[in-house]
């Protein structure tokens, strides 16, 4: 029995479960002390709202729109960075002379 308590994986999982339990209890205590559900919602209300959010279709549409906007933004920044790289490459490497006729952002 004492061997299982000294197991590092067991200790880690016990500390994790204990920490989450303390956090949930502290949140619930704060909810009871503050008494403003708009500011600090109770744990049951929080979970029910979260379940309702995951059940709605608009949540996943919003997530996909956010991911798409992030991907587009990263692509634009990559193209801008590559444009600066191509500008350096064309300017300082004589073998790239044929590319000098292209405007820096003409491929965007």
HELIX and SHEET records of a PDB file:
HELIX    1   1 UNK A    2  UNK A    5  1                                   4    
HELIX    2   2 UNK A    8  UNK A   34  1                                  27    
HELIX    3   3 UNK A   43  UNK A   55  1                                  13    
HELIX    4   4 UNK A   57  UNK A   92  1                                  36    
HELIX    5   5 UNK A   94  UNK A  101  5                                   8    
END                                                                             
